[in-house]
Amino acid sequence: YCVEFRTESLSHHCALETRPYARWMQYLREGHTVCVACQPPAMNTDTQRCSGDGHNADGDKVLHWEAIGNAQCQGTWKKIRQLEHCSCPLVHSFIFT
């Protein structure tokens, strides 16, 4: 499944990222919608959920995220909705880890 989030805030460290494999962090923006896929091995085999997916969060709850590979690139987002069938666009798509 996938979860759509609206980015509420992010640290300035994301924009400073220049390593080739991590340049995607430069494109994160406040107010943008991002789509995050929950797939194995991040998915818990018992619950069939990914940690941090905001399962019990309503639209007003602020959730925290952190980019893999740059712990200083972090911020907050709010859950918009969960999609049982992923249709994430190629841009602004991520995977829970």
Backbone as XML, in Angstrom:
<?xml version="1.0"?>
<chain id="A" units="angstrom">
  <residue number="1" name="TYR">
    <atom name="N" x="0.832" y="-1.179" z="0.000"/>
    <atom name="CA" x="0.000" y="0.000" z="0.000"/>
    <atom name="C" x="0.879" y="1.245" z="0.000"/>
  </residue>
  <residue number="2" name="CYS">
    <atom name="N" x="0.285" y="2.390" z="-0.242"/>
    <atom name="CA" x="1.005" y="3.661" z="-0.239"/>
    <atom name="C" x="0.264" y="4.652" z="0.637"/>
  </residue>
  <residue number="3" name="VAL">
    <atom name="N" x="0.986" y="5.647" z="1.104"/>
    <atom name="CA" x="0.393" y="6.699" z="1.916"/>
    <atom name="C" x="0.807" y="8.038" z="1.328"/>
  </residue>
  <residue number="4" name="GLU">
    <atom name="N" x="-0.170" y="8.924" z="1.155"/>
    <atom name="CA" x="0.128" y="10.283" z="0.713"/>
    <atom name="C" x="0.247" y="11.185" z="1.934"/>
  </residue>
  <residue number="5" name="PHE">
    <atom name="N" x="1.281" y="12.021" z="1.932"/>
    <atom name="CA" x="1.523" y="12.978" z="3.003"/>
    <atom name="C" x="1.716" y="14.367" z="2.399"/>
  </residue>
  <residue number="6" name="ARG">
    <atom name="N" x="1.377" y="15.393" z="3.152"/>
    <atom name="CA" x="1.695" y="16.770" z="2.776"/>
    <atom name="C" x="2.859" y="17.222" z="3.653"/>
  </residue>
  <residue number="7" name="THR">
    <atom name="N" x="3.944" y="17.627" z="3.030"/>
    <atom name="CA" x="5.126" y="18.070" z="3.757"/>
    <atom name="C" x="4.826" y="19.391" z="4.453"/>
  </residue>
  <residue number="8" name="GLU">
    <atom name="N" x="4.982" y="19.410" z="5.754"/>
    <atom name="CA" x="4.705" y="20.611" z="6.552"/>
    <atom name="C" x="5.972" y="21.431" z="6.777"/>
  </residue>
  <residue number="9" name="SER">
    <atom name="N" x="7.080" y="20.754" z="7.069"/>
    <atom name="CA" x="8.338" y="21.453" z="7.316"/>
    <atom name="C" x="9.493" y="20.537" z="6.957"/>
  </residue>
  <residue number="10" name="LEU">
    <atom name="N" x="10.649" y="21.142" z="6.675"/>
    <atom name="CA" x="11.860" y="20.357" z="6.456"/>
    <atom name="C" x="13.061" y="21.214" z="6.786"/>
  </residue>
  <residue number="11" name="SER">
    <atom name="N" x="14.137" y="20.554" z="7.180"/>
    <atom name="CA" x="15.347" y="21.270" z="7.569"/>
    <atom name="C" x="16.076" y="21.793" z="6.335"/>
  </residue>
  <residue number="12" name="HIS">
    <atom name="N" x="16.878" y="22.833" z="6.521"/>
    <atom name="CA" x="17.632" y="23.408" z="5.404"/>
    <atom name="C" x="18.718" y="22.458" z="4.914"/>
  </residue>
  <residue number="13" name="HIS">
    <atom name="N" x="19.040" y="21.435" z="5.697"/>
    <atom name="CA" x="20.066" y="20.462" z="5.314"/>
    <atom name="C" x="19.674" y="19.673" z="4.062"/>
  </residue>
  <residue number="14" name="CYS">
    <atom name="N" x="18.380" y="19.542" z="3.802"/>
    <atom name="CA" x="17.937" y="18.805" z="2.609"/>
    <atom name="C" x="18.407" y="19.519" z="1.336"/>
  </residue>
  <residue number="15" name="ALA">
    <atom name="N" x="18.286" y="20.832" z="1.320"/>
    <atom name="CA" x="18.661" y="21.616" z="0.136"/>
    <atom name="C" x="20.167" y="21.648" z="-0.087"/>
  </residue>
  <residue number="16" name="LEU">
    <atom name="N" x="20.949" y="21.343" z="0.941"/>
    <atom name="CA" x="22.405" y="21.390" z="0.837"/>
    <atom name="C" x="23.011" y="20.080" z="0.337"/>
  </residue>
  <residue number="17" name="GLU">
    <atom name="N" x="22.192" y="19.052" z="0.181"/>
    <atom name="CA" x="22.688" y="17.734" z="-0.220"/>
    <atom name="C" x="23.179" y="17.751" z="-1.665"/>
  </residue>
  <residue number="18" name="THR">
    <atom name="N" x="24.423" y="17.310" z="-1.893"/>
    <atom name="CA" x="24.992" y="17.322" z="-3.245"/>
    <atom name="C" x="25.491" y="15.964" z="-3.712"/>
  </residue>
  <residue number="19" name="ARG">
    <atom name="N" x="25.491" y="14.966" z="-2.847"/>
    <atom name="CA" x="25.956" y="13.644" z="-3.274"/>
    <atom name="C" x="25.023" y="13.115" z="-4.364"/>
  </residue>
  <residue number="20" name="PRO">
    <atom name="N" x="25.560" y="12.517" z="-5.419"/>
    <atom name="CA" x="24.741" y="12.102" z="-6.566"/>
    <atom name="C" x="23.531" y="11.242" z="-6.213"/>
  </residue>
  <residue number="21" name="TYR">
    <atom name="N" x="23.701" y="10.266" z="-5.328"/>
    <atom name="CA" x="22.590" y="9.369" z="-5.000"/>
    <atom name="C" x="21.562" y="10.020" z="-4.073"/>
  </residue>
  <residue number="22" name="ALA">
    <atom name="N" x="21.889" y="11.192" z="-3.531"/>
    <atom name="CA" x="20.999" y="11.826" z="-2.556"/>
    <atom name="C" x="20.492" y="13.200" z="-3.016"/>
  </residue>
  <residue number="23" name="ARG">
    <atom name="N" x="20.746" y="13.537" z="-4.266"/>
    <atom name="CA" x="20.309" y="14.853" z="-4.754"/>
    <atom name="C" x="18.796" y="15.047" z="-4.717"/>
  </residue>
  <residue number="24" name="TRP">
    <atom name="N" x="18.052" y="13.949" z="-4.685"/>
    <atom name="CA" x="16.595" y="14.043" z="-4.631"/>
    <atom name="C" x="16.127" y="14.878" z="-3.442"/>
  </residue>
  <residue number="25" name="MET">
    <atom name="N" x="16.953" y="14.932" z="-2.391"/>
    <atom name="CA" x="16.573" y="15.688" z="-1.190"/>
    <atom name="C" x="16.428" y="17.182" z="-1.489"/>
  </residue>
  <residue number="26" name="GLN">
    <atom name="N" x="17.153" y="17.662" z="-2.493"/>
    <atom name="CA" x="17.095" y="19.083" z="-2.860"/>
    <atom name="C" x="15.708" y="19.482" z="-3.367"/>
  </residue>
  <residue number="27" name="TYR">
    <atom name="N" x="14.929" y="18.517" z="-3.824"/>
    <atom name="CA" x="13.643" y="18.814" z="-4.448"/>
    <atom name="C" x="12.466" y="18.761" z="-3.480"/>
  </residue>
  <residue number="28" name="LEU">
    <atom name="N" x="12.725" y="18.433" z="-2.232"/>
    <atom name="CA" x="11.660" y="18.437" z="-1.236"/>
    <atom name="C" x="11.235" y="19.869" z="-0.949"/>
  </residue>
  <residue number="29" name="ARG">
    <atom name="N" x="9.938" y="20.093" z="-0.837"/>
    <atom name="CA" x="9.412" y="21.436" z="-0.575"/>
    <atom name="C" x="8.265" y="21.363" z="0.420"/>
  </residue>
  <residue number="30" name="GLU">
    <atom name="N" x="8.152" y="22.386" z="1.247"/>
    <atom name="CA" x="7.010" y="22.485" z="2.152"/>
    <atom name="C" x="5.739" y="22.654" z="1.329"/>
  </residue>
  <residue number="31" name="GLY">
    <atom name="N" x="4.688" y="21.979" z="1.754"/>
    <atom name="CA" x="3.405" y="22.086" z="1.078"/>
    <atom name="C" x="3.210" y="21.095" z="-0.056"/>
  </residue>
  <residue number="32" name="HIS">
    <atom name="N" x="4.270" y="20.396" z="-0.497"/>
    <atom name="CA" x="4.139" y="19.409" z="-1.558"/>
    <atom name="C" x="3.553" y="18.110" z="-1.021"/>
  </residue>
  <residue number="33" name="THR">
    <atom name="N" x="2.851" y="17.403" z="-1.876"/>
    <atom name="CA" x="2.346" y="16.081" z="-1.538"/>
    <atom name="C" x="3.371" y="15.048" z="-1.991"/>
  </residue>
  <residue number="34" name="VAL">
    <atom name="N" x="3.686" y="14.126" z="-1.098"/>
    <atom name="CA" x="4.591" y="13.031" z="-1.433"/>
    <atom name="C" x="3.846" y="11.715" z="-1.229"/>
  </residue>
  <residue number="35" name="CYS">
    <atom name="N" x="4.269" y="10.713" z="-1.959"/>
    <atom name="CA" x="3.650" y="9.393" z="-1.897"/>
    <atom name="C" x="4.715" y="8.408" z="-1.416"/>
  </residue>
  <residue number="36" name="VAL">
    <atom name="N" x="4.382" y="7.644" z="-0.376"/>
    <atom name="CA" x="5.359" y="6.726" z="0.218"/>
    <atom name="C" x="4.798" y="5.305" z="0.172"/>
  </residue>
  <residue number="37" name="ALA">
    <atom name="N" x="5.567" y="4.402" z="-0.427"/>
    <atom name="CA" x="5.143" y="3.003" z="-0.549"/>
    <atom name="C" x="5.609" y="2.184" z="0.645"/>
  </residue>
  <residue number="38" name="CYS">
    <atom name="N" x="4.761" y="1.286" z="1.095"/>
    <atom name="CA" x="5.113" y="0.332" z="2.153"/>
    <atom name="C" x="5.291" y="-1.026" z="1.497"/>
  </residue>
  <residue number="39" name="GLN">
    <atom name="N" x="6.533" y="-1.507" z="1.489"/>
    <atom name="CA" x="6.873" y="-2.772" z="0.850"/>
    <atom name="C" x="7.806" y="-3.560" z="1.758"/>
  </residue>
  <residue number="40" name="PRO">
    <atom name="N" x="7.880" y="-4.888" z="1.561"/>
    <atom name="CA" x="8.894" y="-5.655" z="2.291"/>
    <atom name="C" x="10.276" y="-5.156" z="1.874"/>
  </residue>
  <residue number="41" name="PRO">
    <atom name="N" x="11.280" y="-5.153" z="2.710"/>
    <atom name="CA" x="11.302" y="-5.699" z="4.070"/>
    <atom name="C" x="10.878" y="-4.696" z="5.144"/>
  </residue>
  <residue number="42" name="ALA">
    <atom name="N" x="10.491" y="-3.478" z="4.776"/>
    <atom name="CA" x="10.080" y="-2.500" z="5.786"/>
    <atom name="C" x="8.753" y="-2.888" z="6.434"/>
  </residue>
  <residue number="43" name="MET">
    <atom name="N" x="7.950" y="-3.662" z="5.724"/>
    <atom name="CA" x="6.636" y="-4.053" z="6.228"/>
    <atom name="C" x="6.773" y="-5.116" z="7.323"/>
  </residue>
  <residue number="44" name="ASN">
    <atom name="N" x="6.125" y="-4.876" z="8.460"/>
    <atom name="CA" x="6.104" y="-5.835" z="9.556"/>
    <atom name="C" x="5.276" y="-7.046" z="9.123"/>
  </residue>
  <residue number="45" name="THR">
    <atom name="N" x="5.839" y="-8.236" z="9.236"/>
    <atom name="CA" x="5.140" y="-9.429" z="8.759"/>
    <atom name="C" x="3.888" y="-9.753" z="9.567"/>
  </residue>
  <residue number="46" name="ASP">
    <atom name="N" x="3.846" y="-9.361" z="10.838"/>
    <atom name="CA" x="2.667" y="-9.633" z="11.668"/>
    <atom name="C" x="1.536" y="-8.650" z="11.400"/>
  </residue>
  <residue number="47" name="THR">
    <atom name="N" x="1.869" y="-7.368" z="11.361"/>
    <atom name="CA" x="0.830" y="-6.345" z="11.209"/>
    <atom name="C" x="0.560" y="-5.973" z="9.754"/>
  </residue>
  <residue number="48" name="GLN">
    <atom name="N" x="1.490" y="-6.334" z="8.856"/>
    <atom name="CA" x="1.394" y="-5.949" z="7.440"/>
    <atom name="C" x="1.370" y="-4.428" z="7.266"/>
  </residue>
  <residue number="49" name="ARG">
    <atom name="N" x="2.096" y="-3.732" z="8.167"/>
    <atom name="CA" x="2.159" y="-2.274" z="8.123"/>
    <atom name="C" x="3.620" y="-1.849" z="8.213"/>
  </residue>
  <residue number="50" name="CYS">
    <atom name="N" x="3.878" y="-0.625" z="7.781"/>
    <atom name="CA" x="5.202" y="-0.032" z="7.919"/>
    <atom name="C" x="5.201" y="0.941" z="9.085"/>
  </residue>
  <residue number="51" name="SER">
    <atom name="N" x="6.272" y="0.924" z="9.858"/>
    <atom name="CA" x="6.406" y="1.844" z="10.973"/>
    <atom name="C" x="6.418" y="3.270" z="10.446"/>
  </residue>
  <residue number="52" name="GLY">
    <atom name="N" x="5.656" y="4.134" z="11.080"/>
    <atom name="CA" x="5.635" y="5.543" z="10.689"/>
    <atom name="C" x="4.650" y="5.881" z="9.603"/>
  </residue>
  <residue number="53" name="ASP">
    <atom name="N" x="3.756" y="4.940" z="9.252"/>
    <atom name="CA" x="2.817" y="5.210" z="8.163"/>
    <atom name="C" x="1.620" y="6.056" z="8.587"/>
  </residue>
  <residue number="54" name="GLY">
    <atom name="N" x="1.557" y="6.403" z="9.865"/>
    <atom name="CA" x="0.460" y="7.250" z="10.341"/>
    <atom name="C" x="-0.867" y="6.526" z="10.386"/>
  </residue>
  <residue number="55" name="HIS">
    <atom name="N" x="-0.837" y="5.222" z="10.583"/>
    <atom name="CA" x="-2.045" y="4.380" z="10.538"/>
    <atom name="C" x="-3.200" y="4.946" z="11.362"/>
  </residue>
  <residue number="56" name="ASN">
    <atom name="N" x="-2.945" y="5.330" z="12.588"/>
    <atom name="CA" x="-4.009" y="5.843" z="13.458"/>
    <atom name="C" x="-4.006" y="7.368" z="13.552"/>
  </residue>
  <residue number="57" name="ALA">
    <atom name="N" x="-3.352" y="8.023" z="12.615"/>
    <atom name="CA" x="-3.258" y="9.486" z="12.658"/>
    <atom name="C" x="-4.351" y="10.104" z="11.798"/>
  </residue>
  <residue number="58" name="ASP">
    <atom name="N" x="-5.028" y="11.092" z="12.357"/>
    <atom name="CA" x="-5.985" y="11.823" z="11.531"/>
    <atom name="C" x="-5.223" y="12.909" z="10.776"/>
  </residue>
  <residue number="59" name="GLY">
    <atom name="N" x="-5.908" y="13.657" z="9.957"/>
    <atom name="CA" x="-5.256" y="14.640" z="9.097"/>
    <atom name="C" x="-4.597" y="15.799" z="9.814"/>
  </residue>
  <residue number="60" name="ASP">
    <atom name="N" x="-4.873" y="15.971" z="11.104"/>
    <atom name="CA" x="-4.289" y="17.099" z="11.826"/>
    <atom name="C" x="-3.042" y="16.721" z="12.608"/>
  </residue>
  <residue number="61" name="LYS">
    <atom name="N" x="-2.740" y="15.439" z="12.711"/>
    <atom name="CA" x="-1.586" y="15.002" z="13.496"/>
    <atom name="C" x="-0.306" y="15.213" z="12.705"/>
  </residue>
  <residue number="62" name="VAL">
    <atom name="N" x="0.659" y="15.886" z="13.323"/>
    <atom name="CA" x="1.951" y="16.140" z="12.689"/>
    <atom name="C" x="2.861" y="14.952" z="12.968"/>
  </residue>
  <residue number="63" name="LEU">
    <atom name="N" x="3.377" y="14.339" z="11.911"/>
    <atom name="CA" x="4.255" y="13.177" z="12.011"/>
    <atom name="C" x="5.654" y="13.574" z="11.567"/>
  </residue>
  <residue number="64" name="HIS">
    <atom name="N" x="6.652" y="12.909" z="12.113"/>
    <atom name="CA" x="8.049" y="13.239" z="11.802"/>
    <atom name="C" x="8.635" y="12.235" z="10.813"/>
  </residue>
  <residue number="65" name="TRP">
    <atom name="N" x="9.522" y="12.712" z="9.944"/>
    <atom name="CA" x="10.233" y="11.858" z="9.000"/>
    <atom name="C" x="11.706" y="12.239" z="8.974"/>
  </residue>
  <residue number="66" name="GLU">
    <atom name="N" x="12.523" y="11.309" z="8.495"/>
    <atom name="CA" x="13.968" y="11.524" z="8.367"/>
    <atom name="C" x="14.440" y="10.802" z="7.113"/>
  </residue>
  <residue number="67" name="ALA">
    <atom name="N" x="15.273" y="11.460" z="6.330"/>
    <atom name="CA" x="15.794" y="10.863" z="5.100"/>
    <atom name="C" x="16.910" y="9.877" z="5.416"/>
  </residue>
  <residue number="68" name="ILE">
    <atom name="N" x="16.866" y="8.728" z="4.773"/>
    <atom name="CA" x="17.948" y="7.754" z="4.907"/>
    <atom name="C" x="19.176" y="8.304" z="4.182"/>
  </residue>
  <residue number="69" name="GLY">
    <atom name="N" x="20.316" y="8.206" z="4.817"/>
    <atom name="CA" x="21.553" y="8.678" z="4.196"/>
    <atom name="C" x="21.937" y="10.084" z="4.590"/>
  </residue>
  <residue number="70" name="ASN">
    <atom name="N" x="21.016" y="10.819" z="5.217"/>
    <atom name="CA" x="21.314" y="12.160" z="5.708"/>
    <atom name="C" x="20.360" y="12.453" z="6.853"/>
  </residue>
  <residue number="71" name="ALA">
    <atom name="N" x="20.746" y="12.080" z="8.056"/>
    <atom name="CA" x="19.873" y="12.236" z="9.223"/>
    <atom name="C" x="19.543" y="13.690" z="9.505"/>
  </residue>
  <residue number="72" name="GLN">
    <atom name="N" x="20.322" y="14.614" z="8.942"/>
    <atom name="CA" x="20.034" y="16.038" z="9.147"/>
    <atom name="C" x="18.926" y="16.530" z="8.222"/>
  </residue>
  <residue number="73" name="CYS">
    <atom name="N" x="18.582" y="15.758" z="7.189"/>
    <atom name="CA" x="17.458" y="16.083" z="6.323"/>
    <atom name="C" x="16.233" y="15.421" z="6.932"/>
  </residue>
  <residue number="74" name="GLN">
    <atom name="N" x="15.461" y="16.229" z="7.626"/>
    <atom name="CA" x="14.297" y="15.723" z="8.338"/>
    <atom name="C" x="13.222" y="16.781" z="8.374"/>
  </residue>
  <residue number="75" name="GLY">
    <atom name="N" x="12.038" y="16.390" z="8.790"/>
    <atom name="CA" x="10.960" y="17.358" z="8.866"/>
    <atom name="C" x="9.684" y="16.724" z="9.369"/>
  </residue>
  <residue number="76" name="THR">
    <atom name="N" x="8.573" y="17.375" z="9.043"/>
    <atom name="CA" x="7.260" y="16.900" z="9.477"/>
    <atom name="C" x="6.323" y="16.845" z="8.278"/>
  </residue>
  <residue number="77" name="TRP">
    <atom name="N" x="5.313" y="15.995" z="8.418"/>
    <atom name="CA" x="4.278" y="15.903" z="7.395"/>
    <atom name="C" x="2.984" y="15.458" z="8.030"/>
  </residue>
  <residue number="78" name="LYS">
    <atom name="N" x="1.889" y="15.641" z="7.299"/>
    <atom name="CA" x="0.577" y="15.202" z="7.752"/>
    <atom name="C" x="0.025" y="14.214" z="6.735"/>
  </residue>
  <residue number="79" name="LYS">
    <atom name="N" x="-0.588" y="13.162" z="7.258"/>
    <atom name="CA" x="-1.166" y="12.135" z="6.398"/>
    <atom name="C" x="-2.390" y="12.681" z="5.683"/>
  </residue>
  <residue number="80" name="ILE">
    <atom name="N" x="-2.446" y="12.456" z="4.383"/>
    <atom name="CA" x="-3.621" y="12.836" z="3.600"/>
    <atom name="C" x="-4.548" y="11.631" z="3.468"/>
  </residue>
  <residue number="81" name="ARG">
    <atom name="N" x="-3.992" y="10.524" z="2.952"/>
    <atom name="CA" x="-4.799" y="9.312" z="2.784"/>
    <atom name="C" x="-3.908" y="8.112" z="2.511"/>
  </residue>
  <residue number="82" name="GLN">
    <atom name="N" x="-4.487" y="6.928" z="2.719"/>
    <atom name="CA" x="-3.801" y="5.673" z="2.391"/>
    <atom name="C" x="-4.422" y="5.121" z="1.119"/>
  </residue>
  <residue number="83" name="LEU">
    <atom name="N" x="-3.575" y="4.615" z="0.250"/>
    <atom name="CA" x="-4.022" y="4.023" z="-1.007"/>
    <atom name="C" x="-3.693" y="2.537" z="-0.998"/>
  </residue>
  <residue number="84" name="GLU">
    <atom name="N" x="-4.698" y="1.697" z="-1.130"/>
    <atom name="CA" x="-4.451" y="0.254" z="-1.127"/>
    <atom name="C" x="-3.728" y="-0.170" z="-2.401"/>
  </residue>
  <residue number="85" name="HIS">
    <atom name="N" x="-4.024" y="0.492" z="-3.510"/>
    <atom name="CA" x="-3.345" y="0.209" z="-4.771"/>
    <atom name="C" x="-2.481" y="1.414" z="-5.108"/>
  </residue>
  <residue number="86" name="CYS">
    <atom name="N" x="-1.187" y="1.223" z="-5.054"/>
    <atom name="CA" x="-0.256" y="2.326" z="-5.255"/>
    <atom name="C" x="-0.326" y="2.862" z="-6.675"/>
  </residue>
  <residue number="87" name="SER">
    <atom name="N" x="-0.437" y="4.160" z="-6.760"/>
    <atom name="CA" x="-0.368" y="4.834" z="-8.053"/>
    <atom name="C" x="0.501" y="6.078" z="-7.884"/>
  </residue>
  <residue number="88" name="CYS">
    <atom name="N" x="1.610" y="5.894" z="-7.181"/>
    <atom name="CA" x="2.509" y="7.010" z="-6.914"/>
    <atom name="C" x="3.130" y="7.503" z="-8.220"/>
  </residue>
  <residue number="89" name="PRO">
    <atom name="N" x="3.206" y="8.824" z="-8.387"/>
    <atom name="CA" x="3.908" y="9.354" z="-9.562"/>
    <atom name="C" x="5.409" y="9.097" z="-9.422"/>
  </residue>
  <residue number="90" name="LEU">
    <atom name="N" x="6.136" y="9.155" z="-10.515"/>
    <atom name="CA" x="7.577" y="8.908" z="-10.460"/>
    <atom name="C" x="8.305" y="9.977" z="-9.660"/>
  </residue>
  <residue number="91" name="VAL">
    <atom name="N" x="7.796" y="11.200" z="-9.676"/>
    <atom name="CA" x="8.388" y="12.286" z="-8.912"/>
    <atom name="C" x="7.709" y="12.342" z="-7.545"/>
  </residue>
  <residue number="92" name="HIS">
    <atom name="N" x="8.465" y="12.654" z="-6.521"/>
    <atom name="CA" x="7.943" y="12.762" z="-5.148"/>
    <atom name="C" x="7.387" y="11.436" z="-4.635"/>
  </residue>
  <residue number="93" name="SER">
    <atom name="N" x="8.043" y="10.337" z="-4.994"/>
    <atom name="CA" x="7.662" y="9.025" z="-4.500"/>
    <atom name="C" x="8.804" y="8.450" z="-3.680"/>
  </residue>
  <residue number="94" name="PHE">
    <atom name="N" x="8.448" y="7.825" z="-2.554"/>
    <atom name="CA" x="9.439" y="7.312" z="-1.634"/>
    <atom name="C" x="9.020" y="5.952" z="-1.122"/>
  </residue>
  <residue number="95" name="ILE">
    <atom name="N" x="9.908" y="5.286" z="-0.384"/>
    <atom name="CA" x="9.628" y="3.973" z="0.188"/>
    <atom name="C" x="9.974" y="4.017" z="1.667"/>
  </residue>
  <residue number="96" name="PHE">
    <atom name="N" x="9.088" y="3.454" z="2.521"/>
    <atom name="CA" x="9.399" y="3.335" z="3.940"/>
    <atom name="C" x="10.580" y="2.392" z="4.105"/>
  </residue>
  <residue number="97" name="THR">
    <atom name="N" x="11.458" y="2.693" z="5.078"/>
    <atom name="CA" x="12.576" y="1.788" z="5.345"/>
    <atom name="C" x="12.606" y="1.423" z="6.815"/>
  </residue>
</chain>
